[in-house]
Amino acid sequence: MLLSQKERDTLFVLFGAGGDLSQRLIVPALFSLYQDELLPPRFHLYCVGRSDYSDEALAAHFFEGLNRYSTGSVSKKQWHEFASQIEYLQGDILQDKVYDTLNKTLRKKEKQWQGTAEIIFYMATPPSLFKPIASALGNAGLAGDREHTRIVVEKPVGHDLASFQEINQALSSVFEEDQVFRIDHYLGKETVQNILAFRFANPMFEPIWNRRYIDHVAITVAETLGVENRGIYYEKAGALRDMVQNHLLQLLSLVAMEPPVVYDANDVRNKKCDVLHALRPIPTDAVDVLAARGQYYAGWINGERVRAYCDEGGVAPHSNTETFAALKLHVDNWRWQGVPFYLRTGKRLEAKVSEISIRFRDVPHKSFPASYGLNEQPARLVIQIAPQEGIVLKFMAKEPGSQLRLRPVNMRFCYNEAFETRSPGAYETLIRDVMLGDATLFMRGDQVESAWRQITPVLEVWEANPAVDFPNYAAGSWGPESATMLVAQDGKNWLAPTLSKKGDCVR
Ligand code: BG6
């Protein structure tokens, strides 16, 4: 049973506190929760790291990040109140000493509070440190309280299937599965959570949500940003590991899953896992037909000249890392047999847009001649995740006038029009759920494993056969020619994203 927020004294231990993720996302999310009075009254943030910080210097570093990245207003007074709960524990996280200190510090706080606190260990570190930190927490006796202790790990968990299994094994030798919260921040986005509400809280979509009415599903997660200051990380990751293995496959699972019996962590995650199990494996000799990769060269984005991937900091001059990946997948079950799922993601594309496009089948018989405009736009439903947040149904309508002309029109639901409250950021939602012990929006170990398994043949083939055409797309375009071919070979095309420059839901 979930306890109320007030009952939970919380000790939040942040590993990798000096890193970018802590400054950019985690601390701003905690502060936002504080401002919204969603942190427990007794809360303390212990930051663990190697750099030389005083409590004040670390707080100042976080405050700078807050001003730079936070979208909400930052009240200095509230920040000072919040910052008084930040304490820095300097030490080498590969040495036992820091865990002894941590143990004593946490116990002292619990004694002062006169009770058992919820203890959250948050790994804002590279995945290579998950294993040693988890083992050290276990050895220090810090992981044993199953009810009150949780560990949070960021994606990507591992670098491939084998390293995921190794890390997972290390986590599960110390923590029970229900103590492990694997974050995929896409699952915390309001628009992503809404996929299940849309599908399962309304009676009219489920009957047509299948192979009989749906021609194909296209999932696009496009970014205009390059790799920023993450070149070193990105060189080892690439688009397939960084985005497809997690965010895009999670989106696919939500679109394709069966209705859960109850909305809880087990049932929702079981149904999502069923989808991943049903994904048709990609044979290594079909990778060229079922996957496409790209890397950007210099180009223009929003009127600004941007450099090629290979000229970014931390990137090898002849890098073979893909900054764009597209896949064609099939879900082998009754509902989806024969319906292709096309996934694409890339850096430095023409626009920042994340959306899922459900393309309906054509009408079985065309009563209107083509000259009436029927073929202009196929009927489709678009779930807009970002930057527009909403749902758009595109269908054909008759243009006013004595002549019969058909034209595509939009029916739309737009978050900021329908609801006047601010949507919480993904990290706020997810961190709050960790504090409440609710794992519904987190990835279970078996899901992550299936996702790695699915992309393994592509990873292996791409690694063994460096791309001969890199760089193969201009920054500011929609990606390489091979991605167009991926869908064109099935007689389809990537439909234009439903973007609007004005910030409303549709063009
Ligand atoms: C992260 C990736 O998980 O998601 C980044 O590591 C990417 O490379 C980011 O930029 C995109 O997230 P969003 O929420 O901006 O779409």
Boltz pocket constraint, residues with backbone or C-beta under 6 A from the ligand:
constraints:
  - pocket:
      binder: B
      contacts: [[A, 223], [A, 226], [A, 242], [A, 243], [A, 354], [A, 386]]
      max_distance: 6.0
